[in-house]
Amino acid sequence: MKPYLGARSEIHPGHEHVMESDAPESPWGVVFEDDGDTGYFYARDYREVDSVFVDALHIYTVKQVVDASLPSNLRIIWSNDWSKAALLLNNRPHAMFDFAEKIGYSIDEFPEPDPNTGWRRLPWSKELKRFFYSE
């Protein structure tokens, strides 16, 4: 099983950019945004009418990106059941939302999720690749 490609783009960290991807067979979507200073990955649940995003994961702070002057390949991929979305920069996973379990996985585990949403935060792990690729 291969993952579904939700979106792909070349970005330049520190240059404003927004990329969205919605799961066609579920009520979920994700958004990557570089506002010029930081990069964030956001989770959407379209059933939640009171909030635009249900969770957010910090991806980078532009000042700390070593090769920010170089273009980066950004991809959003979805698991085969459309319940998980991962963000990859230059083929390296940085974050994942598990919508069914309400868990945000990221390298730096920031920011803490809003306790009123029911979402949790866990560290990124290589084992998460199993949701997107089978051996």
C-alpha positions as CSV (number, residue, x, y, z in Angstrom):
1,M,0.0,0.0,0.0
2,K,1.3,3.4,-0.9
3,P,0.0,6.6,0.7
4,Y,-2.2,9.0,-1.2
5,L,-0.5,12.3,-2.2
6,G,-2.7,15.1,-0.9
7,A,-0.5,18.0,-2.1
8,R,3.0,18.9,-3.3
9,S,4.8,22.2,-3.6
10,E,8.2,23.7,-3.7
11,I,8.6,26.3,-0.9
12,H,11.2,28.7,0.3
13,P,11.2,28.9,4.1
14,G,10.6,32.5,5.2
15,H,8.4,33.2,2.1
16,E,4.7,33.3,2.8
17,H,3.1,30.1,1.6
18,V,-0.1,28.2,2.3
19,M,-0.9,24.6,1.1
20,E,-4.1,22.7,1.8
21,S,-5.2,19.2,1.5
22,D,-8.6,17.7,2.3
23,A,-9.4,14.0,2.6
24,P,-12.0,13.1,0.0
25,E,-13.5,10.3,2.0
26,S,-13.6,11.9,5.5
27,P,-14.4,15.2,7.1
28,W,-10.8,16.1,7.7
29,G,-8.3,18.4,6.2
30,V,-4.8,19.8,6.8
31,V,-3.1,23.1,6.1
32,F,0.6,24.0,6.0
33,E,1.4,27.7,6.4
34,D,4.7,29.6,6.4
35,D,3.8,33.1,7.5
36,G,7.4,34.4,6.9
37,D,8.6,33.7,10.4
38,T,7.4,30.2,11.2
39,G,6.0,27.1,9.6
40,Y,2.9,25.3,11.1
41,F,0.8,22.3,10.2
42,Y,-2.9,22.6,11.1
43,A,-5.6,20.0,11.4
44,R,-9.2,20.7,10.3
45,D,-12.3,18.8,11.3
46,Y,-15.1,20.2,9.1
47,R,-17.7,18.8,11.6
48,E,-16.5,21.4,14.2
49,V,-18.3,24.5,13.2
50,D,-16.9,26.7,16.0
51,S,-13.3,26.5,15.1
52,V,-11.3,26.6,11.9
53,F,-8.5,24.4,13.2
54,V,-8.7,21.6,15.9
55,D,-4.9,21.3,16.4
56,A,-1.6,22.9,15.3
57,L,2.0,21.6,15.1
58,H,5.1,23.8,14.9
59,I,7.3,22.7,12.0
60,Y,10.1,25.3,11.9
61,T,11.2,28.8,12.9
62,V,12.7,30.3,9.8
63,K,15.7,31.9,11.8
64,Q,16.7,28.3,12.8
65,V,16.5,26.7,9.4
66,V,20.1,26.1,8.4
67,D,19.4,26.0,4.6
68,A,16.5,28.4,4.5
69,S,17.9,30.0,1.3
70,L,17.4,26.8,-0.6
71,P,14.0,25.6,-1.9
72,S,12.3,22.7,-0.1
73,N,10.0,20.0,-1.4
74,L,6.9,20.0,0.7
75,R,4.4,17.0,0.5
76,I,1.3,16.1,2.4
77,I,0.4,12.4,2.3
78,W,-2.7,10.6,3.6
79,S,-3.0,7.1,4.9
80,N,-5.1,4.6,2.9
81,D,-8.1,5.0,5.2
82,W,-7.8,8.9,5.0
83,S,-7.6,9.1,8.9
84,K,-3.9,10.2,9.0
85,A,-2.1,13.0,7.3
86,A,1.7,13.5,7.4
87,L,3.8,16.5,6.4
88,L,7.2,15.7,4.7
89,L,9.9,18.3,4.0
90,N,12.5,17.1,1.5
91,N,11.2,13.5,2.0
92,R,11.7,13.7,5.7
93,P,8.6,13.4,7.9
94,H,8.1,16.2,10.3
95,A,4.6,15.8,11.7
96,M,1.4,13.7,11.5
97,F,-2.2,14.1,12.6
98,D,-4.1,11.0,13.5
99,F,-7.7,12.2,13.3
100,A,-9.3,9.0,14.5
101,E,-7.3,9.0,17.8
102,K,-7.0,12.8,18.0
103,I,-3.2,12.8,18.3
104,G,-0.7,15.2,16.8
105,Y,2.8,13.8,16.4
106,S,5.7,16.1,15.8
107,I,9.5,16.3,16.2
108,D,9.4,19.1,18.7
109,E,5.9,18.4,20.3
110,F,5.0,22.1,20.3
111,P,2.6,23.7,21.0
112,E,0.6,21.8,23.5
113,P,-2.9,21.1,22.2
114,D,-5.9,23.0,23.6
115,P,-7.2,20.7,26.4
116,N,-10.8,21.6,25.4
117,T,-10.4,19.8,22.0
118,G,-9.5,16.4,23.3
119,W,-6.4,16.3,21.2
120,R,-3.1,14.9,22.6
121,R,0.6,15.4,21.6
122,L,3.1,12.6,21.1
123,P,6.7,12.7,19.8
124,W,7.4,11.7,16.2
125,S,8.6,8.1,15.9
126,K,9.9,6.1,12.9
127,E,7.2,3.5,13.7
128,L,4.6,5.9,12.4
129,K,5.7,5.1,8.8
130,R,3.7,1.9,9.1
131,F,0.5,3.9,8.5
132,F,1.7,5.0,5.1
133,Y,3.9,2.2,3.8
134,S,3.8,-1.5,4.1
135,E,6.9,-3.7,3.8
